[in-house]
Amino acid sequence: MEAPKPFFQIVLLFLLVSAYPNAFIHTALAEGVTPEEAKQLRDEVRGMFYHAFNGYMEHAFPLDELRPLSCGGEDTLGGYALTLIDSLDMLALLGDWEHFAASVEWIGRNLRFDINKTVSVFETTIRVLGGLLSAHLIASDYATGMKIPSYNNQLLNFAEDLARRLLPAFDTPTGTRISFWKDKWCGDTSLMVLFPILFTCSANREATIAEVLSGPDSAGVREWNVTFVRDFNDWEVDVVAEFFQFLHSYKIPIVAPNMAPDGLRWKLCKDGAFTSRSFYYALIDRRGVSFPWKSIWRVKVPPRVAFFVWTATWGRILTCDNLMRRGYTMAGWCCMCCCDGENVDHLLLHCNAAQKLWNYVLRNFRVHWVLPRQVADLLFGWHNWFGKHHSHIWNLIPLCLMWTVWRERNLRTFEDLSSSPDQLLGTFVTSLFDWSRIRGFTTAVTVTEFAASWHSASSFSI
């Protein structure tokens, strides 16, 4: 049965806002950025985008994605030029009307969704459906400066066609379509994100709840039957125990046949049905996300370092746990200490190699501080005043230290080379000295003199 048109429009609006929230929010200019620095950042972003886009168009188009090492292409989602669709709004943001118009024309002539393939509903929704809808808004409005005179809503028609094909994936009267690992059925976060190691080792990553939950026995008991492809390492046993404790903490009701105990529900309405009113109130009531932007963007470090720490603060750098969330299979241990699993906070704060650097800094500045659990908390609490020059140097330290640890980690991972603890410390102090001298934060002539000058900072405890 065809969905009513008002309902379908609401679904499209919901998917668009979810996929591209920044399109509805005015972004202010960052404080402390000069016009020259802003131009440099814009040029760097433009260069990185065209490097990736031109590589895709030359070596992989019209396949979905580019393999950067082999310079080949592959269809990863559905074989509908995914990267081209995903790049439409960026072409418009860069003011590249020629490429934008040519891409829209090619999509209008060649894109088809009447294919028999299994696709990722999540990826297809945010990248293809979201890309088509945002590009439609840009191509159809003179106010954007990218209006295409010959445009006839073909992108919107494709988006409607795709959305209608995706809607059955959300129709779960028996719960058999609810993904055990990927859907958010047990809270605000999926099991795939909560337990990335176990997801990677799962025997069936596409399993539904119905497939891993056994029916009630004679005593009315239902059990979880989750299987894995390998045994677990010593440091992973606690994660496995936590996983099953987490599952058993959820009550499993005994229901009559043909009922849906695990169906999708809209939590903001008592009857479980989505309404645009409830979604609107959720948007206007949502509080802003607290983020230590001053400790990143106001500090005078190379732009690539600032971008790295910004990514690390969001927990998005490609550590082992994040790679496993993307489906890669690996041991997942930290190559810096070889005694724990690698994640962002462990690698940059709590790993033995990183802690030696942090302890060196705190000892030389005569600061007594227990490192917080997360990178964001450290940056929130780091800003302090030691006088004009020492304050600037102090604020450089966390970014320089994390960058040093990250480069050493990549050296060990990809080039099978490593530095001794003393060499790593020397690299960190030398980099900090170079950055401070370039910015005029120190009058020291040598690295030794520079490190000795830290002792003149005021002694206090945090």
N, C-alpha and C positions, 0 to 999 in steps of 0.2 A: 504494500500500500504506500502511496506517495506521501511524503511528509507535508503538512500544511505549510504554505509559503511564509507566514509570519514566524512560525517556529524555526524554519530553515534560515531566515535572515538573522534571527537571534543567535543561532548556532554559529553562523559565519562571523558575526560581530564578536562573539565570545572567543572564537579561535584566533581572530586577528589581534584582539587586545592581548591575549595570552602570549602569542608568538612575538609581537612587536610592541611591548609596552612603552618603549621610548618614543614611539611615534606620537603619543598623546601627552608627553611631558616636555615642557620647555626646559632646556638645559642651559644653565648660566655659564659664562666664561669662568675658567679657573682663576682664582686670585693668585697674584705673584708671577704670572706668566707674561713676559714681554711680547710685543708684536713679532719680534724677530724669532723668539723661541716658538711662538705659536705657528709661524710660517714654517719653521724647521720641522715641527711635529707633523704638520699637515703634509709636507713634502715626503716625509718618511712613510707615513701611512699610505699616501698615494703610490709611492714606489713599491712598497710591499704588496699592495693589492694588485698592481699591474704585473708584477713579477709572477704572482700566483695565477692571475687570470689569463695572461698571455701564454703561460706554460700549459694551462688546461686547454685553451683553444687550439694550440699548436699540436699537442701530443695526445689529447684524450677526447676532445669533442667529436661526436655528440654523446659519448658514454657519460656515465654519471660522475665519476671522479677520476682524478689523476693519481697515478702511482709515482711519487716524486723521485724515487731512486732509479726505477727502470724506465721512466718516461713513457709509460704506457697508460692505457685507460681501463676502467672496469665499471660494470653496472652493479652498484651496491644496493640500490633500493628498488628500482623498477624499470630502469632503462629509459628515462625521459629527461636526459640532459640536466640532471639535478644541479650541478654546479652553475650552469648558465642561469637557471631560474633563481638560484640562491644569490646570484650576483647582481640581479637587476636593480635592486634598490641602491646598492653601493655605486653602480655606474651612474645612477641619477644623482646621488649625493656628491659625486665628483664632478658633476656637470658635463658628463660625457654623453651628449645627446645622440651623437652618431652611433656609438656602440649600443646605447640603450634602445634606440629605435630599430636598429638592425636586429637586435636580439628579440625584441617583441615581435617583429615581423616573422622571424624564423620560427619562433614558438607558435605563432598563430597558424603557420602553414604545416608544421610537422608534429606538434604535440598531440598524442592520443593516449587515453587512459583505458581503452577497451582491450586490455591485455590480461592474460591469465597468469598472474604472479602473486606470490606471497610477499607483502611489504610490511615494513615497520610503521604502525599507525602513528606512533609518536613522531618519528623523524619525518614522515610524509606530511603530517599536519603542520609542524613548525617550519619546515624548510620549503616544501613545495606549495602547500595551500597558503601558508603565510607569505611566501615570496610572490605568488600570483596576485594575492589580494593587495599587498602593498604596492606592487608595480602597477596594478590597475588604477589605484588612487593617483599615482604619480602621472601616468600616461593620459589620464582623462581630465586633468585639471590644469587650466592655464596658469593658476597661481603658483604652481610648482616650477614653472619655467621649462618643463620637460614635456609639455603637451605634444602628442603625436597627432597631426591633422587627420591622418587616415585611420586612426584607431577607432574600433567599433565594438568595444567591450569584449573582445575575444578572450582576454585574460580572465575577466569575471565569469564568462561562460565556462571556461576550463575549470575555474575554482568551484563553481557550482556542480559541475559534472563530477569532479573529484570528491567533493564533500558528500554528495549523495552516495558515492561508492564506499565511503568510509563509515557512514552512519551505521550500517549493520554491525560494525565491530563494537558499538556501544550498546547494542541490544542484547542483554544477557538475562533472559527470563529464568534460566536454570543455573546460572553461574559458571557454565562451562567455558565461557570466553574470558573469565577473569584470570589474568596472568599471575601466577604465584610469586614470581620474582620481580616483575616489572611494574605491576599496577600498585597503587597506593591503597591497598585494602586493609592494612593493619596500622593505620596512622597517617601522618602527613608525609612520610618518606617510604619509598619502596624498599623491599628487602634487598634488591640489587645494590642500592646505595648504602644501606645500613651494613651489609655483610658482603663486600666486594670479593673477598677471597673465596668465600663459599659459593658465590654466584659463578665465579670463574671455574670452580671445580665441580659444578653441578652436572649430573648426568643428562639433564634435560633442562636447558635454560628457558625453553618456551613452554614449560609445563603450566597447566592451569591448576587452580585450587582443587577442582574435582579429581584431577589425576594424582595428586599427592595426598589427598585426604581420604582415608579408608572409611567405608560405611560403618554404621554402628553394629557391634557384635551383639551376642545374646544378652550381655549386661548393659547394652546401650552406650558403649564406649566407642569413640571415634579416635583414630590415631593418625599422626602425620607420618608419611612414608616418603621421605626425601633422600635420594641416593646421590652419591658422588663418584667421580671417576678415579680418585686416588686416595691413599691414606694421607693423614695430615701430619705436618711437622710438629715438634714439641711446642713451638711458640704459637701454634694455631689451635691447640686443643682448647684453650680457654675461650676462644672465639666460637668454636663449635658448641661448647656447653652453653654459652650465652645465647646462641642462636636458638637452640631447642627450648631453653627456659623462656625466651621471648615468645616462641610459638605457643607454648603451653600456658602462657599468661593470658591468652585470649580464649574466652569461653566459646565453645563450639556447640551451638544449640542442636538438639535433636528435633527434626522437623518432619512433617509428613511428606510423602513423595510429591514431586512436581512443584514444590515450593522453592523459593530462591533466597536462601539464607545469606548468600554472599554477592548479591547484586549490587551494582553501582548506585549510589545515592548522593544527592546534592545536600551537603551537610548544613547549608545555611537556611534550608526550609524543612519544617517538621515532616512534611509528607515525602521528602526526598526528591522532589521534582525541581528542576532548574527554573528560575524566573529571572528576568533581566533586572527587576527591582532589587532582589537580594544581592545580585552581583554588583549593581551600582553602589549600594550602601556599603558593601565590603570594600570597594575601591576607595570611597571617600573616607572611610574610617581607618584605613590602613595607615599605620604610623611609618615614618621614614626609617630607613635602615641606617644604623649608626656605623660609621666607617672612619678609620683614622687617616683621612686624606691629607691632613697637614703634615703628618710624619712621612709622607711619600712624595707629594707633588710640590711642597714648598722647600724641600731639601735639595741642595744644589749637587745633584749626581747626574751622570750620563743618562739620557732618556731611556735607553734600553734597560738600565738597572732599575729605574723607577717603574717601568712597565712590568719588569719581572717581579718586583716586590708587590706591586698592585695585584698581579695575578696570584702570587703566593698567598696574599692576605685573604683572597677569596677562596683559597684552597684548590686552585685550578691548575697549578703547574703539574707536569706529567711525571709525578712520582709513581711508584709501583702500584699503590692502591688506586690511583686515578686511572692508570692504564688497565688494571683489572676490571674496573667499572666499565671500560669500553670494550671488554670482551677478550683482552689478551691474557694468555695463560703464562704464568711465571711463578718463580719461588716467592718473590715479594719481599725478600729481606733487604736490609739496608747495607749497601756496599761500603759504607764509611765505618760502621762498627761491627757488622756481621753478627749481631746478636739480637736483632729485633726487626719487626716488619717496618717497611719504609712508608711513611706518609709525610705530609708537608710539615706538620708541627714537630714530629720526631726528628726529621732530617735537619731542619734549620734551627731548632732550639735544644732538643734533648739528647740527640746523638752524642756519644762520647767525644767525637772529633769536634763537633760544634761547641759543646760545653767547655772544652779547653780554651777555645777562643773567647767565649763569653766571660769565663772566669778571669782570663788575662785582662780583658778590658775593665771589668768591675774592680779588680784588684788594683790596677794602675790608677783608676780614677777615685779609688778609696770609697767605693759605693758598696753598700751591703743590700743585696736584693736577691730574692728567690725568683727565678724566671717563671713567668706565668705559663699556663698550659698551651695557649694558642698564640700564633703570630700576631693576630689583630690586637690581643690584649697587651702584648709587649709594646707595640707601636703606640697604643693609647697612653701607656704610662711612661714612655721614654723621654718626652720633652722636658728638659730642665734647664735652669739658667746657671752657667758657670762663669759668667762674664762674656764679653763680646766674642772672643775667638774660641774659647773652650766650648761655648754653647753650640756654635756652628759645627765644630769637630764632633762633639757628642752626638748631634743629630745625624751626622753622616754614618756613624758606626753601624747601626743595625742593617742599613741597606748594603754597606760595603761588606759586612761580615756574611750576610746571607748570600750575596753574590759570589763571594769567595768559596763558600761551602758548595754552592750549586755548580760552579765551574769544576771544582775538584771531583764532585760526584760524577759529572759527565765525563771527565777525563778517565776516571776509573771504569765507568760503564762502557764507553764507546771506543776508547783507545788502549785499554788495558795498561794504563800508566797510573802511578800514584805518587803522592808527595808524603814525606815524613811529617810528623806533627810539627817539628821545628820549621820545616820548609813551608808548610801551610800557614803557620803563624807569620812567617816572614813575608809571604805573598799578601796576606791581609794587611799588615802594617804598612808595607810599601805602597799598596794601592790606596790606602787611606791617606798616606803622606802625599802622594801625587795629587789626589783630588783636592786635598786641603791647600796645597801650595798653589795649584792652578787658580783656585778661587780666592786666594789671598787670606786664608784663615790661619796661616802660620808663618812665622818668620824663620823657622828652623831651617838649617842648611842641610842637615843629614837626617836619616831615618832615626838614628839613635837619639839625637837631640830632640827630634819631634816626639818620640815616645816618652822621653824623660820629662818633657814639658807638661804631660798630663798630670803629674803629681802636684802641680801648683793649683789644680782645681780644688774647689771647696769640698771638704769631706762631710758627707751626710748619709743617712740611711733612708731607704724607701720601704 
